[in-house]
Amino acid sequence: MSEITYVRGDATVPSGKGPRLVVHVCNDIGGWGKGFVLALSRRWPEPEKAYRRWHRERATNDFRLGAVQFVQVESYLWVANLVGQRGIRTGSKGVPVRYEAIAEGLTAVAAKAAELGASVHMPRIGCGLAGGKWPRVEPLIAERVVARGIPVTVYDHGG
């Protein structure tokens, strides 16, 4: 059984060889401008452009909580825009993270990774601006991705 590997580093520079899939959590209101997405946009313009178009055309596509958009950014590298956050603010309705949406999205991520023969790389998804708790997210990754034999690397930024 695979496990989750934890490393210090930048998830936009995923380690290893072969096909790789970088996963992150987006909100459901079309906002892209804080947190990990800034690092993504500095490295590749395509994920932001694709996400904004996906949101703008949502009346005619599958954009919703739990949906995932896969954007190829290099020959063996994809970014998964996973909609796992309702809105952007923590307030009277609690934190924006939606664990059920992350779980559903991770099922799609596992299927795509299996299809590509890819490893999965991510920051601690849903735990930054979305306000989620890693002890709730980690088991979802283990159940939905690791249990399928797909290697997962989680990156903690900083030295």
C-alpha positions as CSV (number, residue, x, y, z in Angstrom):
1,M,0.0,0.0,0.0
2,S,1.3,3.4,-0.9
3,E,1.6,6.2,1.6
4,I,1.6,9.9,1.5
5,T,5.2,11.3,1.4
6,Y,5.7,14.7,3.1
7,V,8.5,16.9,1.8
8,R,9.7,20.5,2.3
9,G,9.5,22.3,-1.0
10,D,7.4,23.9,-3.7
11,A,4.5,21.9,-5.1
12,T,4.8,23.8,-8.4
13,V,8.2,22.0,-8.8
14,P,7.0,18.4,-8.3
15,S,9.7,15.9,-7.7
16,G,10.2,12.6,-9.5
17,K,10.1,11.4,-13.1
18,G,7.2,10.6,-15.4
19,P,3.7,12.0,-15.6
20,R,2.8,14.2,-12.6
21,L,-0.4,15.8,-11.5
22,V,-0.3,18.9,-9.3
23,V,-3.6,19.3,-7.3
24,H,-4.9,22.4,-5.6
25,V,-8.3,23.6,-4.3
26,C,-10.2,26.5,-6.0
27,N,-13.3,28.3,-4.9
28,D,-16.7,28.2,-6.6
29,I,-17.1,31.9,-7.3
30,G,-14.4,32.4,-9.9
31,G,-11.9,34.1,-7.6
32,W,-8.2,33.4,-8.3
33,G,-5.7,35.7,-6.6
34,K,-4.5,34.6,-3.2
35,G,-2.7,31.6,-1.8
36,F,-1.2,28.8,-3.8
37,V,-2.8,29.9,-7.0
38,L,-0.3,32.8,-7.1
39,A,2.6,30.4,-7.2
40,L,0.8,28.4,-10.0
41,S,0.2,31.6,-12.0
42,R,3.8,32.7,-11.6
43,R,4.9,29.4,-13.1
44,W,2.2,28.7,-15.8
45,P,-0.5,31.0,-17.1
46,E,-2.7,28.2,-18.4
47,P,-4.4,27.0,-15.1
48,E,-5.7,30.4,-14.3
49,K,-6.9,31.1,-17.8
50,A,-8.6,27.8,-18.0
51,Y,-10.2,28.2,-14.5
52,R,-11.5,31.7,-15.3
53,R,-13.0,30.5,-18.7
54,W,-14.5,27.4,-17.0
55,H,-16.2,29.6,-14.4
56,R,-17.3,32.2,-16.9
57,E,-18.9,29.5,-19.1
58,R,-20.3,27.5,-16.1
59,A,-23.9,27.7,-17.5
60,T,-22.8,25.3,-20.2
61,N,-20.2,23.1,-18.5
62,D,-19.6,21.0,-15.3
63,F,-18.2,23.8,-13.1
64,R,-19.5,23.2,-9.5
65,L,-18.3,22.1,-6.1
66,G,-16.5,18.7,-6.5
67,A,-15.7,19.2,-10.1
68,V,-12.1,19.1,-11.4
69,Q,-10.5,20.6,-14.4
70,F,-7.2,19.1,-15.7
71,V,-4.9,21.5,-17.5
72,Q,-1.7,20.3,-19.2
73,V,1.2,22.7,-18.5
74,E,4.2,20.7,-19.7
75,S,4.6,17.5,-21.7
76,Y,4.3,15.2,-18.6
77,L,2.7,17.7,-16.1
78,W,-0.9,18.6,-15.4
79,V,-2.6,20.9,-12.9
80,A,-5.9,19.9,-11.4
81,N,-8.2,22.8,-10.5
82,L,-10.4,21.1,-7.9
83,V,-13.4,23.1,-6.8
84,G,-13.5,22.4,-3.1
85,Q,-14.3,25.7,-1.5
86,R,-17.6,27.6,-1.2
87,G,-16.8,31.3,-1.5
88,I,-13.7,32.9,-0.1
89,R,-14.5,34.2,3.4
90,T,-14.7,32.7,6.8
91,G,-17.7,34.1,8.4
92,S,-21.1,33.3,10.0
93,K,-21.4,30.2,7.8
94,G,-18.0,28.9,8.9
95,V,-14.9,28.2,6.8
96,P,-15.1,28.0,3.0
97,V,-13.7,24.4,2.7
98,R,-16.1,21.7,1.6
99,Y,-14.7,18.3,2.5
100,E,-17.4,16.4,0.5
101,A,-16.4,18.4,-2.6
102,I,-12.7,17.7,-2.0
103,A,-13.5,14.0,-1.6
104,E,-15.5,13.9,-4.8
105,G,-12.7,15.8,-6.7
106,L,-10.1,13.5,-5.3
107,T,-12.0,10.5,-6.9
108,A,-11.7,12.3,-10.3
109,V,-8.0,13.1,-9.6
110,A,-7.3,9.4,-8.8
111,A,-9.0,8.3,-12.1
112,K,-7.0,10.8,-14.1
113,A,-3.8,9.9,-12.4
114,A,-4.5,6.2,-13.1
115,E,-5.2,7.0,-16.7
116,L,-2.0,9.0,-17.1
117,G,0.1,6.7,-15.0
118,A,0.9,9.8,-12.9
119,S,2.0,10.5,-9.4
120,V,0.0,13.2,-7.5
121,H,1.6,16.3,-5.9
122,M,-0.1,19.0,-3.8
123,P,0.3,21.5,-1.0
124,R,-1.9,20.7,2.1
125,I,-5.1,21.3,0.0
126,G,-8.0,23.0,1.6
127,C,-6.0,24.0,4.6
128,G,-4.8,27.4,3.7
129,L,-7.3,30.2,2.8
130,A,-10.1,27.6,2.7
131,G,-9.7,27.1,6.4
132,G,-9.8,23.3,6.4
133,K,-8.0,21.0,8.9
134,W,-5.4,18.5,7.7
135,P,-6.7,15.7,10.0
136,R,-9.9,15.9,8.0
137,V,-8.3,16.2,4.5
138,E,-5.5,13.6,4.9
139,P,-7.9,10.6,5.2
140,L,-9.7,11.7,2.1
141,I,-6.5,11.6,0.1
142,A,-5.6,8.2,1.6
143,E,-9.1,6.7,0.8
144,R,-9.6,8.2,-2.6
145,V,-6.0,8.3,-4.1
146,V,-3.4,6.3,-2.1
147,A,-5.8,3.3,-1.7
148,R,-5.7,3.0,-5.5
149,G,-1.9,2.6,-5.4
150,I,-1.2,6.2,-6.6
151,P,1.8,7.8,-5.0
152,V,1.1,11.2,-3.3
153,T,3.6,13.8,-2.3
154,V,2.5,16.7,0.0
155,Y,4.7,19.8,0.0
156,D,5.2,22.0,3.0
157,H,6.6,25.3,1.9
158,G,9.6,26.9,3.5
159,G,13.0,25.7,4.9
